[in-house]
């Protein structure tokens, strides 16, 4: 009788559990391109191959009259119904005279000013960026990729989000972008 109860409980617990599956982060792009959601069974977008590890750390570079320090870290969070391995990027940007233009290094993980990865596409990450002047157009997607010849050199560029900017919210017009719209190079520190 004891065996029957144990078998019955085991069967009941197995049938009560939903099938759960892991989707590697490099497969996410297939769903992004198809503009479809993941199957309900996917509960975790996981970095099973350690892709994020190559990006983690401090990177420095300059473009125009700005000096950049980018700090990448890994996080696992649950932004929606599934858990997701992501990259976070905090940054310090200074002008040529060393004056700080922007600094997000102490912002908490859930801050809108901490850049977060959206997806990985074969050789690059796409990150969602929003600056402090978000309402005035300081936003977009940052593309970050390691160069083919070295894991210690990264390229980055911004594709700004082109939204309507209301004069009442932004009397001085569109805000200047903090990141370049052409490729800049950064080196691992």
C-alpha positions as CSV (number, residue, x, y, z in Angstrom):
1,X,0.0,0.0,0.0
2,X,2.9,2.3,0.9
3,X,4.4,1.8,-2.6
4,X,1.0,2.6,-4.3
5,X,0.8,5.9,-2.4
6,X,4.4,6.8,-3.4
7,X,3.8,5.9,-7.0
8,X,0.5,7.8,-7.0
9,X,2.1,10.9,-5.6
10,X,5.0,10.7,-8.0
11,X,2.7,10.4,-11.0
12,X,0.5,13.3,-9.7
13,X,3.5,15.6,-9.2
14,X,5.0,14.8,-12.6
15,X,1.7,15.4,-14.4
16,X,1.2,18.7,-12.4
17,X,4.5,20.1,-13.6
18,X,4.6,21.9,-16.9
19,X,7.3,21.0,-19.3
20,X,10.0,23.6,-18.9
21,X,12.8,24.3,-21.4
22,X,15.9,26.4,-21.8
23,X,16.6,28.4,-24.9
24,X,20.2,29.4,-25.6
25,X,20.5,33.2,-25.9
26,X,21.9,32.9,-29.4
27,X,18.6,31.3,-30.6
28,X,16.6,34.3,-29.4
29,X,17.4,36.2,-32.7
30,X,15.3,33.7,-34.6
31,X,12.2,34.8,-32.7
32,X,13.1,38.4,-32.9
33,X,13.4,38.2,-36.7
34,X,10.2,36.2,-37.0
35,X,8.5,38.7,-34.7
36,X,7.1,35.9,-32.6
37,X,7.1,35.1,-29.0
38,X,8.9,32.0,-27.5
39,X,6.9,28.9,-26.9
40,X,5.2,28.8,-23.5
41,X,7.4,26.0,-22.5
42,X,10.5,28.3,-22.6
43,X,11.2,29.4,-19.0
44,X,14.9,30.5,-19.4
45,X,16.9,32.3,-22.0
46,X,20.3,31.1,-20.9
47,X,23.9,31.9,-21.9
48,X,24.7,28.2,-22.1
49,X,27.9,28.9,-24.1
50,X,29.3,31.7,-22.0
51,X,29.0,34.4,-24.8
52,X,28.6,37.2,-22.2
53,X,31.9,36.3,-20.5
54,X,33.9,37.8,-23.4
55,X,32.3,41.2,-22.8
56,X,32.4,41.4,-19.0
57,X,34.9,43.9,-17.7
58,X,36.0,47.5,-18.2
59,X,36.5,48.9,-21.7
60,X,38.0,52.3,-22.6
61,X,38.1,54.4,-25.7
62,X,37.6,57.8,-27.2
63,X,35.6,59.3,-30.0
64,X,35.6,63.0,-31.0
65,X,36.3,64.9,-27.9
66,X,34.8,62.4,-25.5
67,X,36.5,59.7,-23.4
68,X,34.5,56.6,-22.6
69,X,34.7,54.0,-19.8
70,X,32.2,51.2,-20.2
71,X,31.7,48.6,-17.5
72,X,29.9,45.4,-18.6
73,X,28.5,42.9,-16.1
74,X,26.3,39.8,-16.3
75,X,22.9,39.5,-14.7
76,X,20.1,37.0,-14.6
77,X,16.7,38.5,-14.2
78,X,13.1,37.9,-15.0
79,X,11.8,40.8,-17.1
80,X,8.7,38.9,-18.3
81,X,7.4,35.4,-17.9
82,X,10.8,33.8,-18.4
83,X,14.2,34.2,-16.8
84,X,16.9,35.8,-19.0
85,X,20.7,36.0,-18.9
86,X,21.7,39.6,-19.9
87,X,24.5,42.0,-20.1
88,X,24.4,45.3,-18.2
89,X,26.5,48.3,-19.2
90,X,27.3,51.3,-17.0
91,X,29.4,54.1,-18.2
92,X,31.5,57.2,-17.5
93,X,31.8,59.7,-20.2
94,X,34.2,62.7,-19.9
95,X,35.0,65.6,-22.3
96,X,38.6,66.3,-23.4
97,X,39.2,68.4,-20.3
98,X,38.2,65.6,-17.9
99,X,34.8,67.1,-17.1
100,X,32.2,64.4,-16.4
101,X,29.4,64.5,-19.0
102,X,27.6,61.4,-17.7
103,X,28.2,58.8,-15.0
104,X,25.9,55.8,-14.4
105,X,28.5,53.6,-12.5
106,X,26.6,53.8,-9.2
107,X,23.1,53.3,-10.7
108,X,21.1,50.2,-9.5
109,X,20.5,47.4,-11.9
110,X,16.9,48.4,-12.4
111,X,17.7,52.0,-13.3
112,X,16.5,53.1,-16.7
113,X,20.0,54.6,-17.2
114,X,21.8,51.3,-17.0
115,X,22.0,49.9,-20.5
116,X,20.6,46.4,-20.9
117,X,21.0,43.8,-23.6
118,X,18.0,43.0,-25.7
119,X,19.4,40.1,-27.7
120,X,22.5,38.5,-29.2
121,X,22.8,38.2,-33.0
122,X,25.7,35.8,-34.0
123,X,28.5,38.3,-33.5
124,X,27.1,41.2,-31.6
125,X,24.8,42.2,-28.8
126,X,22.0,44.7,-29.2
127,X,21.5,46.8,-26.0
128,X,18.7,49.2,-25.2
129,X,20.0,52.7,-24.2
130,X,18.1,55.6,-22.7
131,X,19.9,58.7,-21.4
132,X,18.8,61.2,-18.8
133,X,17.3,63.3,-21.6
134,X,15.2,60.3,-22.9
135,X,12.1,62.5,-23.5
136,X,14.2,64.7,-25.9
137,X,15.5,61.8,-28.0
138,X,18.5,60.6,-26.1
139,X,17.8,56.9,-26.7
140,X,18.3,54.1,-29.1
141,X,20.0,50.8,-29.6
142,X,23.7,50.3,-29.0
143,X,25.5,47.6,-31.0
144,X,28.6,46.1,-29.4
145,X,30.8,43.5,-31.0
146,X,34.3,42.1,-30.5
147,X,36.6,42.5,-33.4
148,X,37.5,39.4,-35.4
149,X,41.1,39.5,-34.6
150,X,41.0,40.2,-30.8
151,X,38.8,39.6,-27.8
152,X,40.4,42.7,-26.2
153,X,39.0,45.2,-28.8
154,X,35.3,46.1,-29.0
155,X,33.4,48.2,-31.5
156,X,30.3,50.1,-30.5
157,X,27.8,52.4,-32.3
158,X,24.4,53.8,-31.6
159,X,21.3,53.8,-33.8
160,X,19.1,56.5,-32.2
161,X,15.4,55.9,-31.7
162,X,13.7,58.5,-33.9
163,X,10.6,59.6,-32.0
164,X,8.6,62.8,-32.2
165,X,10.0,65.4,-29.8
166,X,7.5,67.8,-28.4
167,X,8.6,71.4,-28.2
168,X,6.8,71.9,-24.9
169,X,8.9,69.0,-23.4
170,X,12.2,70.0,-25.1
171,X,12.3,73.7,-25.8
172,X,15.9,73.4,-26.9
173,X,15.1,70.7,-29.4
174,X,16.6,67.2,-29.6
175,X,19.2,66.3,-27.0
176,X,22.7,65.5,-28.1
177,X,23.5,61.8,-28.2
178,X,26.1,60.6,-25.7
179,X,27.3,57.7,-27.9
180,X,28.5,58.0,-31.5
181,X,26.4,56.9,-34.5
182,X,29.5,55.5,-36.2
183,X,31.8,52.7,-35.0
184,X,34.2,53.6,-32.2
185,X,36.8,51.2,-30.8
186,X,37.3,50.4,-27.1
187,X,40.0,48.3,-25.5
188,X,39.7,45.9,-22.6
189,X,41.4,47.2,-19.5
